[in-house]
Amino acid sequence: MGTPMIEMQLPAERPEEADAFRAAGKIAGQARKLGASLIQPGVRLEEVVLAVESFICEQGAGIGFPAQTSRNHVAAHYCPRPGDPSVYLDDDVAKLDVGVVIDGYLADTAQTVYLGNDQNIKNLVRASSAALSAAIAVAGHGVPVRDLSKAIEATILQHGFRPVYNLTGHGIARWRVHTPPSVPAAPDPGQKDILQAGMVIAVEPFTTNGKGHVHDEGRAEVFMLSREPRKMKGIHPEAWAVIKQLNGLPFARRSFENRLSPDDLDASLMRLIRTGCIAAYPPLVDPDPQVRIAQTEHSLLITREGAEVLTL
């Protein structure tokens, strides 16, 4: 008997839905390339993410999640706070992660820019890109997700590195950046998910010269609504107005655009976190600061013929 077909959401089942994802993907790819071109030693991280987000809005799209740029042993979720003085440095392994939304239809994409000349680190970045290409080559209707995971892990190991095992790709649906199925960087024997035409997935292999696991560390700058508060005590009305209009999409402190004071904003966020209404996402880092991590990501539309890359 074959593997059973798991019922999954098909957010791009209709042609108009697929076209909306394509439109978001096109802008996301352009925004990623723009941001990557700006990453240079001495440039402020905040300058890059603001330029990316400004470009997205100029195209008539929305910000799917706050643009993030994580460096070196930080794998993901570093989102410069307003006024962050951090700058890119020589030899940085700089990731840029970008999200775009059009009427709820999302695209998610990332790439790594290496600001150095170490051949081993260049190979680390290539390994991530090659693993993504290997996964795309096998993706399509009726393909088990674990086949993508096998391709990712095998490619990374062939390059002499490890995947970051506890970071995965994911499904995408309308107004939801992360949905099933997860796309692990190594095959999970218990995973029975099968790709179906009409799915949209984000595949994002992280490669590392470390042990392959990351953990939360540092101040969270990315947040997402979990449920609406039952009481508004301690929550500034302006803060809640911004959060509510995002329809559940992730946000950062800069999403509030000085609509309230930093103290009022932090008080509101802390209240929402304590009551379980929003989740906070701190940076994800390797325990060893000498480790380097690269990431490459595309959003894919699964079709009967294979996989269409939306974020080129």
C-alpha positions as CSV (number, residue, x, y, z in Angstrom):
1,M,0.0,0.0,0.0
2,G,1.2,3.5,-0.7
3,T,1.4,6.4,1.7
4,P,-2.0,7.8,2.5
5,M,-2.8,11.2,1.1
6,I,-3.1,13.7,4.0
7,E,-5.8,16.3,3.5
8,M,-4.0,19.7,3.3
9,Q,-5.2,23.2,2.6
10,L,-5.0,24.1,-1.1
11,P,-4.8,27.9,-1.0
12,A,-4.0,28.2,-4.7
13,E,-6.5,25.7,-6.1
14,R,-8.3,28.3,-8.2
15,P,-6.6,30.2,-11.1
16,E,-7.2,33.6,-9.5
17,E,-5.7,32.5,-6.2
18,A,-2.6,31.2,-8.0
19,D,-2.3,34.5,-9.8
20,A,-2.5,36.4,-6.5
21,F,0.3,34.3,-5.1
22,R,2.3,34.9,-8.3
23,A,1.9,38.7,-8.0
24,A,3.1,38.6,-4.3
25,G,6.0,36.3,-5.3
26,K,7.2,38.6,-8.1
27,I,7.4,41.6,-5.8
28,A,9.0,39.5,-3.0
29,G,11.7,38.4,-5.4
30,Q,12.3,42.0,-6.5
31,A,12.4,43.2,-2.9
32,R,14.9,40.5,-1.9
33,K,17.2,41.3,-4.7
34,L,17.0,45.0,-3.9
35,G,17.8,44.4,-0.2
36,A,20.7,42.0,-1.1
37,S,22.2,44.7,-3.3
38,L,22.3,47.1,-0.4
39,I,24.1,44.8,2.0
40,Q,27.7,46.2,2.3
41,P,30.2,46.7,5.1
42,G,29.3,49.8,7.1
43,V,25.6,49.9,6.0
44,R,23.1,49.9,8.8
45,L,20.8,46.8,9.0
46,E,17.8,49.0,9.7
47,E,18.5,50.9,6.5
48,V,18.3,47.7,4.4
49,V,15.1,46.4,5.9
50,L,13.4,49.8,5.7
51,A,14.4,50.1,2.0
52,V,13.0,46.7,1.3
53,E,9.7,47.5,3.1
54,S,9.4,50.9,1.3
55,F,9.9,49.2,-2.0
56,I,7.1,46.6,-1.3
57,C,4.7,49.3,-0.4
58,E,5.6,51.4,-3.4
59,Q,4.6,48.4,-5.6
60,G,1.1,48.5,-4.0
61,A,1.7,45.4,-1.9
62,G,1.8,44.9,1.8
63,I,4.5,43.7,4.2
64,G,3.8,40.0,4.8
65,F,6.1,40.0,7.9
66,P,8.8,42.4,9.1
67,A,11.9,42.1,6.9
68,Q,14.7,40.5,8.9
69,T,18.4,40.3,8.5
70,S,20.4,37.9,10.6
71,R,24.1,37.5,10.6
72,N,26.8,34.9,11.2
73,H,25.7,32.5,14.0
74,V,22.2,34.1,14.1
75,A,20.1,32.0,11.8
76,A,16.8,33.9,11.8
77,H,14.4,36.4,13.4
78,Y,16.9,39.3,13.9
79,C,14.7,42.3,13.1
80,P,16.4,45.6,13.7
81,R,14.6,47.7,16.3
82,P,13.9,51.4,15.5
83,G,17.2,53.2,15.8
84,D,19.3,50.0,15.8
85,P,22.9,51.1,15.3
86,S,24.1,47.7,14.0
87,V,26.0,47.7,10.7
88,Y,27.2,45.0,8.4
89,L,30.8,44.1,8.9
90,D,33.5,42.6,6.7
91,D,33.2,38.8,6.6
92,D,29.5,38.8,7.7
93,V,27.3,36.0,6.6
94,A,24.2,38.1,6.2
95,K,20.7,36.6,5.7
96,L,17.8,38.7,4.4
97,D,14.3,37.3,4.8
98,V,11.4,39.1,3.1
99,G,7.6,38.6,3.1
100,V,5.0,40.2,0.8
101,V,1.2,40.1,1.0
102,I,-1.4,41.1,-1.6
103,D,-5.0,40.8,-0.4
104,G,-3.9,38.1,2.1
105,Y,-1.9,36.1,-0.5
106,L,1.7,35.7,0.7
107,A,5.2,35.1,-0.5
108,D,8.3,34.3,1.6
109,T,11.8,34.4,0.3
110,A,15.4,34.7,1.6
111,Q,19.0,34.8,0.5
112,T,22.5,35.0,2.0
113,V,25.1,37.7,1.1
114,Y,28.6,36.8,2.2
115,L,30.8,39.9,2.7
116,G,34.1,38.0,2.7
117,N,36.5,35.9,0.7
118,D,36.8,32.7,2.7
119,Q,36.2,29.9,0.2
120,N,34.8,27.6,2.8
121,I,32.1,30.1,3.7
122,K,31.3,30.7,0.0
123,N,30.8,26.9,-0.2
124,L,28.5,27.1,2.8
125,V,26.3,29.6,1.0
126,R,26.4,27.6,-2.2
127,A,25.3,24.5,-0.2
128,S,22.1,26.2,0.9
129,S,21.3,27.3,-2.6
130,A,22.0,23.9,-4.1
131,A,19.9,22.2,-1.4
132,L,17.0,24.5,-2.3
133,S,17.4,23.7,-6.0
134,A,17.5,19.9,-5.2
135,A,14.2,20.2,-3.3
136,I,12.6,22.2,-6.1
137,A,13.7,19.6,-8.7
138,V,11.8,16.8,-6.9
139,A,8.7,18.8,-5.8
140,G,5.4,18.2,-7.4
141,H,1.9,16.8,-7.1
142,G,1.8,13.5,-5.3
143,V,5.4,13.8,-4.0
144,P,6.0,13.0,-0.3
145,V,7.4,15.9,1.6
146,R,10.1,13.6,3.0
147,D,11.5,13.3,-0.6
148,L,12.2,17.0,-0.5
149,S,13.8,16.6,3.0
150,K,16.0,13.7,1.6
151,A,17.2,15.9,-1.2
152,I,18.0,18.8,1.1
153,E,19.9,16.8,3.6
154,A,21.8,14.8,1.0
155,T,22.9,17.9,-0.9
156,I,24.1,19.7,2.2
157,L,26.1,16.7,3.5
158,Q,27.7,16.3,0.0
159,H,29.0,19.9,0.3
160,G,30.6,19.0,3.7
161,F,28.1,20.9,6.0
162,R,25.1,20.1,8.1
163,P,21.5,21.4,7.8
164,V,20.1,23.3,10.8
165,Y,17.9,20.4,11.8
166,N,15.4,22.3,14.0
167,L,14.4,24.9,11.3
168,T,12.0,23.8,8.7
169,G,10.2,25.1,5.6
170,H,6.4,25.4,5.8
171,G,3.2,25.8,4.0
172,I,1.7,29.2,3.2
173,A,-2.0,30.0,3.1
174,R,-4.1,33.2,2.8
175,W,-3.2,35.5,5.7
176,R,-1.1,32.7,7.2
177,V,2.7,32.7,6.8
178,H,3.2,29.3,8.4
179,T,0.9,26.4,7.9
180,P,1.3,22.6,7.4
181,P,3.1,20.9,5.9
182,S,6.4,21.5,7.5
183,V,9.4,20.8,5.2
184,P,12.2,19.5,7.4
185,A,15.9,19.7,6.4
186,A,16.1,15.9,7.0
187,P,13.5,13.2,6.5
188,D,11.2,12.6,9.4
189,P,10.0,8.9,9.3
190,G,6.7,9.9,11.0
191,Q,5.8,12.6,8.4
192,K,3.2,11.4,6.0
193,D,2.4,14.6,4.2
194,I,2.0,14.5,0.4
195,L,2.3,17.6,-1.8
196,Q,-0.8,18.4,-3.8
197,A,-1.4,20.7,-6.7
198,G,-2.7,24.0,-5.4
199,M,-0.5,24.0,-2.3
200,V,2.0,26.8,-1.7
201,I,5.1,26.0,0.3
202,A,8.2,27.8,1.4
203,V,11.4,25.8,1.2
204,E,14.3,27.3,3.1
205,P,17.4,25.1,3.8
206,F,19.7,26.5,6.4
207,T,23.3,25.2,6.2
208,T,25.8,25.4,9.0
209,N,29.4,24.5,9.9
210,G,28.2,23.9,13.4
211,K,26.3,21.1,15.0
212,G,23.0,21.9,13.4
213,H,20.7,23.2,16.1
214,V,19.7,26.7,17.2
215,H,17.8,28.2,20.1
216,D,16.0,31.4,21.1
217,E,18.3,34.1,22.4
218,G,18.0,37.9,22.8
219,R,15.3,40.5,22.7
220,A,12.3,39.7,20.5
221,E,11.4,42.2,17.8
222,V,9.0,40.0,15.9
223,F,5.5,39.3,17.3
224,M,2.3,37.6,16.1
225,L,-1.3,37.7,17.4
226,S,-2.4,34.4,18.9
227,R,-5.9,35.4,20.0
228,E,-7.8,38.6,20.7
229,P,-7.7,40.0,24.3
230,R,-10.8,39.6,26.3
231,K,-10.1,42.8,28.2
232,M,-8.3,45.9,26.9
233,K,-6.9,47.0,30.2
234,G,-3.2,48.0,29.9
235,I,-3.4,47.9,26.0
236,H,-3.0,51.2,24.3
237,P,-5.9,51.7,21.7
238,E,-3.4,52.8,19.0
239,A,-1.3,49.6,19.6
240,W,-4.4,47.4,19.3
241,A,-5.6,49.3,16.2
242,V,-2.4,48.5,14.3
243,I,-2.3,44.9,15.4
244,K,-5.9,44.3,14.5
245,Q,-5.6,45.7,11.0
246,L,-2.8,43.2,10.2
247,N,-5.2,40.3,10.1
248,G,-2.9,38.0,12.2
249,L,0.3,38.7,10.2
250,P,3.6,39.1,12.1
251,F,4.7,42.6,13.1
252,A,7.6,44.5,14.7
253,R,7.9,47.6,16.8
254,R,8.6,49.6,13.6
255,S,5.2,48.5,12.4
256,F,3.6,51.1,14.7
257,E,5.4,54.0,12.9
258,N,5.6,56.3,16.0
259,R,1.9,56.2,16.5
260,L,2.5,55.9,20.3
261,S,5.5,56.3,22.6
262,P,8.1,53.5,23.0
263,D,7.0,53.1,26.7
264,D,3.3,52.8,25.8
265,L,4.1,50.4,23.0
266,D,6.3,48.2,25.2
267,A,3.7,48.2,28.0
268,S,1.0,47.1,25.6
269,L,3.2,44.4,24.0
270,M,4.2,43.0,27.5
271,R,0.5,43.0,28.5
272,L,-0.4,41.1,25.4
273,I,2.4,38.6,25.8
274,R,1.6,38.0,29.5
275,T,-2.0,37.3,28.7
276,G,-1.1,34.9,25.9
277,C,-2.6,37.1,23.2
278,I,0.6,37.5,21.2
279,A,3.7,35.3,20.7
280,A,7.2,36.8,20.7
281,Y,9.9,35.4,18.4
282,P,13.5,36.1,19.6
283,P,16.5,35.6,17.3
284,L,17.4,32.0,16.6
285,V,21.1,31.5,17.2
286,D,23.7,28.8,17.3
287,P,25.2,28.4,20.8
288,D,28.7,28.9,19.3
289,P,29.3,32.5,18.0
290,Q,32.1,31.2,15.7
291,V,29.5,29.1,13.8
292,R,28.3,30.4,10.5
293,I,24.8,29.8,9.0
294,A,23.5,30.4,5.5
295,Q,19.9,30.4,4.2
296,T,18.2,30.4,0.8
297,E,14.4,30.4,0.4
298,H,11.8,30.4,-2.3
299,S,8.0,30.1,-2.2
300,L,6.7,27.4,-4.5
301,L,3.3,26.7,-6.1
302,I,2.8,23.0,-6.4
303,T,1.3,22.1,-9.8
304,R,0.5,18.8,-11.7
305,E,3.7,19.4,-13.7
306,G,6.0,20.0,-10.7
307,A,6.8,23.2,-8.8
308,E,6.6,26.8,-10.0
309,V,9.0,29.1,-8.2
310,L,7.1,32.2,-7.3
311,T,9.9,34.4,-5.8
312,L,12.7,34.4,-8.5
